[in-house]
Amino acid sequence: MHADQAFTPGKTDVLQRLYADWFEVRESHPAYHIHVILDPNHPVAPFDLLHPEHLLERKPKTRWARVDRPDFQHDPDICPLLVTVFGPGDHGYPDEALLSETIDRAIERSASVNGAYVCGWVACAATADELASQIAARCVVANPLTGRRVLPWFEPHRLALLADDDADILPSLLPPGTHWWFIDAAATVRSLSAPETDPAKPASAQQLHAMWAKHDRIADARRVLMALKKSDLSIPVRPEKTLDGLVRLANEQGLRGQQDVIFFVLNCLTLSPFWYEHPNVQTILQDMRTGSEDSLAETIAAQPDVVLDEIASYGIDPLSFQQ
């Protein structure tokens, strides 16, 4: 498994990076296709040019296949779509406007609480139909608690978590010989390459348990992303990994309510990372664990100003401010 360095872009830089990578793939693997994964489970508006109804009307005709997610058999219209944007023998990209739209939408929705519609791009020897079958089969993943469960690992938030924390598991999920590009929550280009053959060693129950726990925390992490965007605060580098660690820390402190978790994580990002270790905060957290119904934000806000100042800088060496 190969994962490159993150590349923090503006839109022009994203285009240049992706087009350069794809040109290299096309030159070195002339039999490869390039597909984009769209996810109607996180839909775009009906008027959007990437809406499935508009894709059917495009000229030249769009080549696509549906990924039949086992958990969406009741509603195939929300299953992912693999749209081929380049195939062997094509001279350039047959519908460059479509390709540009996918990049635009990936950037626009990169930190959306509703998830990504454009999940990413895949280069491989498989046709859209062949790759769709492989992805559908590989979405069913062992779970130590439930036996087997569908994991839509192709979603960019999930791919980023897997790449950063579960590199040993990722090769068993990605179809062999595939090359992936996606935009993470910091609007950063990420890329991955799967080995040509499946790994011989399966993931352990402990690895799988930790992986599923991360994915169960994604909803809270996305809410924090939305709060960061609304507050015009910067999104950290490797946001998926960073926010998962902070949501987990909030849970370890006994916090489960959405607003409490968001407040806790935002404080970790904007105050001292050790703010919650202040004795007054520890007392508040202990009270909440034993039944207090007050919110964390309300209880913290009720502290005297001098205590709030202490909390904001708790655990930080004063000398660090002088450097």
Backbone torsions as a table, in degrees:
resi	resn	phi	psi	omega
1	MET	NA	128.0	178.1
2	HIS	-117.0	129.0	173.8
3	ALA	-124.6	127.3	-176.8
4	ASP	-84.1	178.8	175.7
5	GLN	-71.9	146.9	176.9
6	ALA	-65.5	148.2	-177.9
7	PHE	-128.2	111.7	-175.5
8	THR	-90.0	118.6	-167.3
9	PRO	-114.9	165.8	148.0
10	GLY	-99.2	175.8	-175.5
11	LYS	-60.5	-42.8	-180.0
12	THR	-60.3	-41.2	179.2
13	ASP	-65.2	-37.9	177.4
14	VAL	-60.8	-48.7	179.7
15	LEU	-57.5	-47.5	-177.9
16	GLN	-63.0	-43.0	-179.4
17	ARG	-63.3	-50.3	-177.0
18	LEU	-65.4	-45.1	-179.2
19	TYR	-63.9	-37.1	178.0
20	ALA	-65.1	-44.3	179.1
21	ASP	-64.0	-43.4	-178.6
22	TRP	-67.9	-35.9	176.6
23	PHE	-61.6	-42.0	178.8
24	GLU	-62.4	-41.8	178.2
25	VAL	-63.5	-44.9	-178.5
26	ARG	-63.4	-36.9	-179.9
27	GLU	-71.9	-41.0	-175.7
28	SER	-86.3	-21.0	-179.7
29	HIS	-133.9	76.1	-175.1
30	PRO	-62.4	-16.5	179.6
31	ALA	-91.5	3.8	-176.8
32	TYR	-81.4	152.2	168.3
33	HIS	-104.2	158.2	169.3
34	ILE	-122.8	124.4	-178.6
35	HIS	-119.5	153.4	170.9
36	VAL	-114.7	138.3	-179.9
37	ILE	-98.4	119.7	175.5
38	LEU	-109.1	143.2	-174.2
39	ASP	-124.3	92.0	178.9
40	PRO	-62.8	-10.8	173.2
41	ASN	-67.4	-20.0	172.6
42	HIS	-120.0	73.8	-161.3
43	PRO	-71.8	161.6	168.1
44	VAL	-100.1	168.6	179.9
45	ALA	-65.3	152.8	-178.9
46	PRO	-56.8	-27.8	-178.8
47	PHE	-85.2	-7.4	-177.7
48	ASP	-65.5	140.6	-178.0
49	LEU	-65.0	-19.0	178.9
50	LEU	-95.6	2.5	175.5
51	HIS	-62.3	140.0	-177.1
52	PRO	-50.6	-37.5	-179.5
53	GLU	-63.5	-36.8	179.0
54	HIS	-75.7	-31.1	177.4
55	LEU	-61.1	-37.4	-179.5
56	LEU	-66.1	-22.6	-176.0
57	GLU	-94.8	-4.0	-172.6
58	ARG	-71.1	149.7	171.1
59	LYS	-122.5	126.9	-0.5
60	PRO	-66.5	161.1	-175.8
61	LYS	-59.2	134.0	-179.0
62	THR	-76.4	135.0	176.1
63	ARG	-100.4	121.8	-176.1
64	TRP	-150.8	164.9	175.8
65	ALA	-144.5	152.3	-179.2
66	ARG	-96.4	136.4	173.4
67	VAL	-88.8	109.5	-174.9
68	ASP	-80.9	83.9	177.2
69	ARG	-61.0	128.9	-177.8
70	PRO	-59.4	-29.9	-177.9
71	ASP	-84.5	-4.8	179.7
72	PHE	-114.6	23.9	-179.6
73	GLN	-61.0	-25.8	-179.3
74	HIS	-75.0	-16.9	-175.5
75	ASP	-149.5	76.3	-176.3
76	PRO	-60.6	-20.1	-179.0
77	ASP	-65.6	-18.5	178.5
78	ILE	-100.5	6.5	175.1
79	CYS	-72.8	151.6	179.0
80	PRO	-61.7	153.3	176.4
81	LEU	-116.9	136.4	172.2
82	LEU	-104.5	112.9	-179.2
83	VAL	-106.3	124.4	-179.3
84	THR	-82.1	119.8	180.0
85	VAL	-103.8	-9.5	175.4
86	PHE	-157.1	139.1	177.7
87	GLY	-137.2	163.7	178.5
88	PRO	-54.2	132.1	179.7
89	GLY	93.0	-13.7	177.2
90	ASP	-68.7	142.3	174.6
91	HIS	-101.6	101.0	-171.6
92	GLY	73.6	-166.7	-179.7
93	TYR	-94.1	120.7	-175.7
94	PRO	-56.4	-33.4	-179.9
95	ASP	-133.4	79.3	-176.1
96	GLU	-67.0	-29.0	177.7
97	ALA	-64.1	-40.2	176.9
98	LEU	-62.5	-45.2	-179.7
99	LEU	-60.4	-42.7	178.4
100	SER	-63.4	-38.7	177.7
101	GLU	-61.8	-38.8	-179.2
102	THR	-65.0	-37.9	178.8
103	ILE	-68.0	-43.3	177.2
104	ASP	-55.8	-48.7	-174.7
105	ARG	-68.8	-35.8	178.5
106	ALA	-62.0	-40.3	178.9
107	ILE	-69.9	-46.0	-177.1
108	GLU	-60.1	-38.3	-174.8
109	ARG	-99.5	12.6	-171.9
110	SER	-60.7	-33.2	-178.9
111	ALA	-114.9	22.4	-176.6
112	SER	-71.1	137.4	175.8
113	VAL	-66.5	-21.1	-178.9
114	ASN	-86.6	-0.6	178.8
115	GLY	88.4	171.9	-174.5
116	ALA	-91.9	136.4	171.0
117	TYR	-85.0	-45.2	174.1
118	VAL	-90.9	107.2	-175.8
119	CYS	-80.6	-31.9	-178.8
120	GLY	155.7	-170.9	-175.3
121	TRP	-127.7	144.7	-175.7
122	VAL	-130.3	131.5	172.8
123	ALA	-112.5	130.9	-178.0
124	CYS	-168.8	171.9	178.6
125	ALA	-77.6	-18.5	-174.8
126	ALA	-75.3	144.8	170.8
127	THR	-71.5	171.9	178.7
128	ALA	-60.0	-43.1	179.8
129	ASP	-62.3	-44.6	-178.8
130	GLU	-65.5	-44.8	-179.1
131	LEU	-67.6	-37.0	178.5
132	ALA	-59.6	-42.2	178.7
133	SER	-64.5	-40.6	-180.0
134	GLN	-65.3	-43.9	-179.6
135	ILE	-65.0	-43.4	-179.7
136	ALA	-58.5	-42.5	-179.4
137	ALA	-68.2	-37.2	-175.2
138	ARG	-83.7	-4.0	174.9
139	CYS	-75.8	-18.1	179.8
140	VAL	-89.3	111.3	-169.7
141	VAL	-123.3	143.6	178.4
142	ALA	-61.1	139.6	176.2
143	ASN	-131.4	121.8	-176.2
144	PRO	-59.1	-23.9	-176.4
145	LEU	-93.2	-34.3	-173.1
146	THR	-116.8	-1.4	-178.2
147	GLY	94.6	-76.6	176.8
148	ARG	-141.3	150.5	-174.8
149	ARG	-155.8	148.6	179.2
150	VAL	-79.3	127.4	175.7
151	LEU	-119.9	108.1	178.4
152	PRO	-77.3	68.7	-172.0
153	TRP	-65.3	-13.6	-179.0
154	PHE	-75.9	-11.6	175.6
155	GLU	-65.1	137.1	-173.2
156	PRO	-59.3	-36.6	178.7
157	HIS	-62.0	-42.0	-179.5
158	ARG	-70.8	-41.2	178.3
159	LEU	-59.9	-41.0	179.9
160	ALA	-63.6	-43.7	177.7
161	LEU	-61.0	-45.0	-179.3
162	LEU	-64.0	-42.9	-178.8
163	ALA	-64.8	-37.8	-175.9
164	ASP	-82.6	-33.8	-171.5
165	ASP	-120.7	-18.6	-173.7
166	ASP	-132.2	47.5	-178.1
167	ALA	-61.7	-25.2	178.8
168	ASP	-73.3	-26.6	-178.9
169	ILE	-88.1	-32.7	-172.5
170	LEU	-54.2	-41.1	-179.6
171	PRO	-61.1	-24.1	178.7
172	SER	-80.7	-11.4	179.9
173	LEU	-98.2	-48.1	-178.8
174	LEU	-70.5	134.4	174.7
175	PRO	-57.9	140.5	-176.6
176	PRO	-57.0	142.8	174.6
177	GLY	73.4	16.4	179.8
178	THR	-99.0	149.4	178.8
179	HIS	-121.7	128.4	-170.6
180	TRP	-121.3	143.7	172.0
181	TRP	-131.7	138.6	176.1
182	PHE	-150.8	165.6	178.7
183	ILE	-107.6	122.6	-178.5
184	ASP	-85.1	-176.1	-172.6
185	ALA	-69.3	-13.6	175.1
186	ALA	-96.7	16.8	-177.3
187	ALA	57.6	39.4	-179.6
188	THR	-107.0	136.0	177.5
189	VAL	-75.5	127.3	175.2
190	ARG	-121.6	148.9	176.4
191	SER	-140.3	150.4	-178.6
192	LEU	-139.8	150.4	173.2
193	SER	-131.1	129.5	179.4
194	ALA	-87.6	147.7	176.1
195	PRO	-63.8	162.3	-176.7
196	GLU	-72.2	-20.6	179.7
197	THR	-128.0	155.7	178.4
198	ASP	-67.5	146.4	177.4
199	PRO	-66.5	144.6	-178.6
200	ALA	-79.4	-28.9	-174.1
201	LYS	-97.9	119.8	177.5
202	PRO	-73.4	159.1	177.9
203	ALA	-68.4	147.4	178.4
204	SER	-77.2	162.6	177.6
205	ALA	-60.8	-36.8	179.1
206	GLN	-64.7	-43.4	178.0
207	GLN	-62.4	-44.2	-178.8
208	LEU	-65.5	-40.0	179.6
209	HIS	-61.9	-45.1	179.6
210	ALA	-64.9	-38.6	179.6
211	MET	-63.8	-47.7	-179.1
212	TRP	-63.7	-35.9	178.5
213	ALA	-61.3	-40.5	177.4
214	LYS	-60.8	-44.3	-176.4
215	HIS	-71.4	-26.5	175.1
216	ASP	-72.2	-16.6	179.2
217	ARG	-92.9	-1.7	-173.9
218	ILE	-61.3	-40.0	-177.3
219	ALA	-57.8	-43.5	178.2
220	ASP	-66.1	-40.0	179.3
221	ALA	-62.2	-39.0	179.0
222	ARG	-66.9	-35.9	177.3
223	ARG	-65.3	-36.5	175.9
224	VAL	-65.0	-41.7	177.0
225	LEU	-57.7	-44.2	179.2
226	MET	-62.0	-41.2	179.0
227	ALA	-64.9	-38.8	177.3
228	LEU	-62.8	-43.9	-179.6
229	LYS	-64.7	-45.2	-178.6
230	LYS	-64.1	-32.2	-178.5
231	SER	-89.2	0.8	-179.1
232	ASP	61.4	33.2	177.4
233	LEU	-94.9	150.5	-177.4
234	SER	-71.5	145.2	177.0
235	ILE	-89.5	131.6	-175.5
236	PRO	-68.1	158.7	173.3
237	VAL	-64.9	147.6	-175.2
238	ARG	48.5	56.5	-171.1
239	PRO	-61.7	-37.4	-177.5
240	GLU	-61.4	-47.0	179.1
241	LYS	-66.6	-45.1	-178.0
242	THR	-62.2	-48.6	-176.9
243	LEU	-69.5	-35.6	177.0
244	ASP	-61.3	-42.2	178.9
245	GLY	-61.7	-37.7	-178.9
246	LEU	-76.1	-36.8	175.3
247	VAL	-64.0	-41.1	177.5
248	ARG	-61.7	-41.4	178.0
249	LEU	-61.8	-41.7	177.2
250	ALA	-60.6	-43.6	178.4
251	ASN	-62.7	-39.3	179.4
252	GLU	-65.7	-24.5	176.1
253	GLN	-84.0	3.0	176.9
254	GLY	95.1	4.4	-177.3
255	LEU	-87.3	133.9	178.7
256	ARG	-131.2	-30.5	-179.3
257	GLY	-63.9	142.9	-175.6
258	GLN	-55.5	-50.7	-175.4
259	GLN	-66.4	-36.3	178.0
260	ASP	-65.5	-43.0	-179.9
261	VAL	-64.3	-45.6	179.9
262	ILE	-60.5	-46.2	-179.9
263	PHE	-60.0	-44.2	-179.5
264	PHE	-61.0	-49.6	-176.4
265	VAL	-66.1	-42.4	178.7
266	LEU	-60.7	-38.8	177.1
267	ASN	-64.8	-38.1	177.7
268	CYS	-62.6	-31.1	-178.1
269	LEU	-86.0	-25.9	-172.4
270	THR	-113.2	-19.8	176.3
271	LEU	-108.5	-165.0	172.0
272	SER	-60.4	137.7	177.2
273	PRO	-64.2	-10.8	-179.5
274	PHE	-106.9	14.2	-173.8
275	TRP	-55.0	-36.2	-174.8
276	TYR	-72.9	-11.3	178.6
277	GLU	-83.5	-7.9	176.8
278	HIS	-56.6	137.2	-176.7
279	PRO	-53.3	-39.9	179.8
280	ASN	-64.6	-40.0	179.4
281	VAL	-68.0	-39.9	178.2
282	GLN	-61.9	-37.2	176.6
283	THR	-65.0	-42.5	178.5
284	ILE	-61.8	-44.9	-179.4
285	LEU	-64.0	-39.0	178.0
286	GLN	-63.9	-41.6	177.7
287	ASP	-62.1	-39.0	180.0
288	MET	-67.2	-36.4	178.8
289	ARG	-67.7	-25.2	-177.3
290	THR	-102.8	15.7	169.1
291	GLY	120.3	-3.3	178.6
292	SER	-61.6	134.0	-177.7
293	GLU	-96.6	-1.7	178.1
294	ASP	-71.3	146.9	178.1
295	SER	-75.4	156.6	179.1
296	LEU	-62.2	-43.0	-178.4
297	ALA	-62.0	-44.4	-179.0
298	GLU	-64.3	-41.7	-177.1
299	THR	-69.8	-40.4	177.0
300	ILE	-64.2	-43.7	-177.9
301	ALA	-61.5	-24.6	-178.7
302	ALA	-79.2	-6.4	179.6
303	GLN	-72.1	150.9	176.1
304	PRO	-60.1	154.5	-178.0
305	ASP	-57.2	-39.4	-178.7
306	VAL	-63.7	-35.7	177.8
307	VAL	-71.0	-39.9	177.9
308	LEU	-60.4	-39.3	177.3
309	ASP	-64.3	-40.3	177.8
310	GLU	-63.0	-44.1	-178.9
311	ILE	-60.8	-43.0	-174.8
312	ALA	-61.1	-31.4	-176.6
313	SER	-115.9	14.5	-173.7
314	TYR	-62.0	132.0	176.3
315	GLY	85.4	-3.3	179.3
316	ILE	-94.3	130.9	177.8
317	ASP	-65.8	120.5	-179.5
318	PRO	-55.2	-29.1	-179.7
319	LEU	-65.4	-23.8	-178.4
320	SER	-66.3	-24.9	179.3
321	PHE	-75.7	-16.8	-177.2
322	GLN	-93.5	-5.2	-177.3
323	GLN	-88.2	NA	NA
